[in-house]
Structures are given as C-alpha cells and as structure tokens.
Amino acid sequence: MALAGNGDIMVVTTPNLEGTRIVRYLGIVSGEAIMGANIFKDFLAGIRDIIGGRSGAYEDELRKAKTVALDEMVQQARALGANAIVAVDLDYESIGTDRGGMLMVTAAGTAIVYER
C-alpha cells in the first residue's frame, strides 16, 4: 500500500489508509521534476538500444527525478498541515526532440489529515 514514507508524512497510491479515518481533506498537492538528458548519455543509450540492454544512466535520472517530485509534493502537504497524501499518481513524460530532450516526472495526490 505505501509508496513511500517521508518522515511524518505517509505517501500512498491507494485512495485511503486502511485502519484509519480521514478527518480532513486539504487539497491536491503536486511536485514536478524536469531533468536534462545530456548528449553523452543519449549516445550511450542509443547504442544500448541497438545492441540491447538497459540504460543505467537514464534509469538513474528517472529515479532522481521521481525522488525530487515526491519530495516537492511532500513539502507542499507538510506546509498545509497534512500527515498523509493519498491517491498518489506518478506520471513520466519526455519533453523535446530525440536529441537534447528532457525527462519530466510529476507526482500528484490529495493531502489529508487522518487519525487512527
């Protein structure tokens, strides 16, 4: 059920927290991260596409972008006084052309206050 626990904020992809009662909905929170994909990484990824295999450089960039987006979303929720974020959705997009494009990760969910 849990996507991540970030200190005092529980982050889940489900619409509720089992065994708890949501006492207040605080609104939608989101975080975005746009990471540039450099030409060297693009070149190596292109070679891997031709010969097969995974692109570790791109996977690392996606993980970093996901962490940044989730952290930004959690900061917004914390500022609203939330103790959890439910119904979290992660979206991955590529922006730009095949050469010199960028990677974008968006995290969005509903900030809530719950009690056990």
C-alpha positions in Angstrom: 0.0 0.0 0.0 2.7 2.5 0.9 4.6 4.2 -1.9 6.9 6.0 0.4 7.2 7.1 4.0 8.7 10.5 4.2 9.2 11.2 7.9 5.9 12.3 9.3 4.0 12.2 6.0 2.7 8.8 4.7 2.6 8.7 0.9 0.3 6.0 -0.7 -1.2 5.3 -4.1 -4.4 4.0 -2.6 -7.4 6.3 -2.0 -7.5 5.7 1.7 -5.4 4.4 4.6 -6.6 1.1 5.9 -7.4 1.2 9.6 -7.6 5.0 9.8 -10.3 7.7 9.5 -9.7 10.6 7.2 -10.8 13.7 9.2 -9.9 16.4 6.7 -9.1 16.8 3.0 -6.6 19.6 2.4 -6.5 19.6 -1.4 -4.3 18.5 -4.2 -0.6 18.7 -3.9 2.0 18.1 -6.6 5.6 18.0 -7.4 7.5 18.2 -10.7 11.0 17.5 -11.7 12.5 18.1 -15.1 15.9 16.6 -15.8 18.0 17.3 -18.8 19.3 14.3 -20.6 22.8 15.1 -21.8 24.2 14.2 -25.3 26.7 11.6 -24.0 24.0 9.7 -22.1 21.8 9.9 -25.2 24.6 8.5 -27.3 25.2 5.6 -24.9 21.5 4.9 -24.6 21.2 4.8 -28.4 24.0 2.2 -28.6 22.3 0.1 -25.9 19.0 0.3 -27.9 20.8 -1.1 -31.0 22.7 -3.9 -29.2 20.2 -4.5 -26.4 20.3 -4.0 -22.7 19.2 -1.4 -20.2 20.3 2.2 -19.9 21.5 2.6 -16.4 22.1 6.4 -16.9 18.5 7.0 -17.9 17.2 4.8 -15.1 19.3 6.8 -12.6 17.9 10.1 -13.9 14.4 8.8 -13.7 14.9 7.7 -10.1 16.4 11.1 -9.2 13.5 12.9 -10.9 10.9 10.7 -9.1 12.6 11.5 -5.7 12.6 15.2 -6.4 8.9 15.2 -7.5 7.8 13.2 -4.4 9.9 15.4 -2.0 8.4 18.6 -3.5 4.8 17.1 -3.2 5.5 16.1 0.5 6.8 19.7 1.3 3.6 21.1 0.0 1.5 18.7 2.0 3.5 19.4 5.1 3.0 23.2 4.7 -0.8 22.5 4.6 -0.6 20.5 7.9 -1.2 17.1 6.3 0.0 13.9 7.8 -0.6 11.8 4.7 -1.0 12.0 0.9 -3.4 9.6 -0.7 -4.2 8.6 -4.3 -0.7 9.5 -5.5 -0.1 9.2 -9.2 3.3 9.4 -10.9 3.5 10.5 -14.5 6.6 10.3 -16.7 7.0 12.3 -19.9 9.7 13.2 -22.3 9.9 16.8 -23.5 11.7 18.0 -26.6 13.1 16.2 -29.6 15.0 12.9 -29.7 18.3 14.9 -29.4 18.6 17.1 -26.4 15.3 16.2 -24.8 14.3 16.4 -21.2 12.7 14.0 -18.8 9.7 15.1 -16.6 8.2 13.4 -13.7 5.1 14.6 -12.0 3.7 13.4 -8.7 0.2 14.4 -7.6 -2.1 13.3 -4.8 -4.5 14.5 -2.1 -3.2 15.9 1.1 -5.2 14.7 4.1 -5.2 14.6 7.9 -6.0 11.2 9.3 -6.4 9.6 12.7 -6.2 6.0 13.9 
